[in-house]
Amino acid sequence: MAEYERSRTMPALPEHVFDQAADVTQLDTWLPDRLHVDVDTPPAVTVHEDDSGRDLPALLRSERDQMRLEWGTRGQGSYAGWLQVAGIGSGASEVTVHLSFFEADHDPGERAVQEALDGSLRRLEDQVRMRVDNTAG
């Protein structure tokens, strides 16, 4: 089993960050470029992987009271992950994303995962900034 985790500070209230991260209509704006999520009947979703061309049945759960998203594959248990938002004062938040790969053939390797996590957190921050700027102005 391989586990990876990255965090990023974002200049917005945790509620704003979580609302953006949990908006299922906006997931493709911050997820890794090669992944696309189609919402079936929540919490059921389908994840399309561009690299393999496969559609994987998955679950996505949103716990707003805990500022937490959790996801993973359905039926096969190949991977799971979570995103946690925490307020750190002064209107800022820290977002942590954690991935666990239970099967070696699903683990793309440390470098690829870390780059994907960093890119996703950067895109999420961009989306949060646009949302906060639009709300403020």
Secondary structure, DSSP 8 states (H G I E B T S, - for coil): -EEEEEEEEESS-HHHHHHHHH-GGGGGGTS-TTEEEEE-STTEEEEEETTT--EEEEEEEEEGGGTEEEEEESSS--EEEEEEEEEEETTEEEEEEEEEESSGGG---HHHHHHHHHHHHHHHHHHHHHHHHHHH-
